[in-house]
Amino acid sequence: MTGGVFAAVADLAAARQARTALRALMTWLGDAGLATARELPGLLAEVDQHAAAVRDSLHGDLRPLSAVTLAGYAHGIQEAAVEYGWAPPQGAPDWTAADWVLLRLLAVCHLAEGLRGA
């Protein structure tokens, strides 16, 4: 029984940490990027395509997406991108010329917004 309690506490801690990470991503990119996407249909279409790819990658058709899976995915994308020489933009991104990494992270934000409404 004790192991179950510790596992439950660990799950709660992971969920809290994931929500914090997603809030930080929303503050950094998501809020402004999604507002811009709602004004630029081409950008919104790109974000939707990336969101579908993220959902597929996380098997979102088989199990519900969660803050933990989305935060982990976003962290993995950022880590891999930095490893390959990507650097986050200084200041606000130019969403009309956003690179793959920014679009993918913005897609994660888009999916995370759906979690908040659930």
Contacts in CASP RR format, 6 or more apart in sequence:
PFRMAT RR
TARGET T0000
AUTHOR 0000-0000-0000
METHOD contacts of the structure
MODEL  1
MTGGVFAAVADLAAARQARTALRALMTWLGDAGLATARELPGLLAEVDQH
AAAVRDSLHGDLRPLSAVTLAGYAHGIQEAAVEYGWAPPQGAPDWTAADW
VLLRLLAVCHLAEGLRGA
14 68 0 8 1.000
15 66 0 8 1.000
15 67 0 8 1.000
15 68 0 8 1.000
17 71 0 8 1.000
18 66 0 8 1.000
18 67 0 8 1.000
18 68 0 8 1.000
18 70 0 8 1.000
18 71 0 8 1.000
18 72 0 8 1.000
19 67 0 8 1.000
19 71 0 8 1.000
21 71 0 8 1.000
21 72 0 8 1.000
21 74 0 8 1.000
21 75 0 8 1.000
22 67 0 8 1.000
22 70 0 8 1.000
22 71 0 8 1.000
22 74 0 8 1.000
22 108 0 8 1.000
22 109 0 8 1.000
22 112 0 8 1.000
22 115 0 8 1.000
25 71 0 8 1.000
25 74 0 8 1.000
25 105 0 8 1.000
25 108 0 8 1.000
25 109 0 8 1.000
25 112 0 8 1.000
26 109 0 8 1.000
26 112 0 8 1.000
26 113 0 8 1.000
29 93 0 8 1.000
29 102 0 8 1.000
29 105 0 8 1.000
29 106 0 8 1.000
29 109 0 8 1.000
30 105 0 8 1.000
30 106 0 8 1.000
30 109 0 8 1.000
32 92 0 8 1.000
33 93 0 8 1.000
33 95 0 8 1.000
33 106 0 8 1.000
33 109 0 8 1.000
34 47 0 8 1.000
34 106 0 8 1.000
34 109 0 8 1.000
34 110 0 8 1.000
34 113 0 8 1.000
36 43 0 8 1.000
36 95 0 8 1.000
37 43 0 8 1.000
37 44 0 8 1.000
37 47 0 8 1.000
37 95 0 8 1.000
37 106 0 8 1.000
37 110 0 8 1.000
38 44 0 8 1.000
40 95 0 8 1.000
40 96 0 8 1.000
43 95 0 8 1.000
43 96 0 8 1.000
43 98 0 8 1.000
46 98 0 8 1.000
46 103 0 8 1.000
47 103 0 8 1.000
47 106 0 8 1.000
47 107 0 8 1.000
47 110 0 8 1.000
48 107 0 8 1.000
48 110 0 8 1.000
50 103 0 8 1.000
50 104 0 8 1.000
50 106 0 8 1.000
50 107 0 8 1.000
51 107 0 8 1.000
51 108 0 8 1.000
51 110 0 8 1.000
51 111 0 8 1.000
53 104 0 8 1.000
53 107 0 8 1.000
54 70 0 8 1.000
54 73 0 8 1.000
54 104 0 8 1.000
54 107 0 8 1.000
54 108 0 8 1.000
54 111 0 8 1.000
55 61 0 8 1.000
55 65 0 8 1.000
55 111 0 8 1.000
57 73 0 8 1.000
58 65 0 8 1.000
58 69 0 8 1.000
58 70 0 8 1.000
58 73 0 8 1.000
65 111 0 8 1.000
65 115 0 8 1.000
66 115 0 8 1.000
67 112 0 8 1.000
67 115 0 8 1.000
70 108 0 8 1.000
70 111 0 8 1.000
70 112 0 8 1.000
70 115 0 8 1.000
73 108 0 8 1.000
74 105 0 8 1.000
74 108 0 8 1.000
77 101 0 8 1.000
77 104 0 8 1.000
77 105 0 8 1.000
77 108 0 8 1.000
78 101 0 8 1.000
78 105 0 8 1.000
81 101 0 8 1.000
86 99 0 8 1.000
86 101 0 8 1.000
89 102 0 8 1.000
93 102 0 8 1.000
95 102 0 8 1.000
98 106 0 8 1.000
END
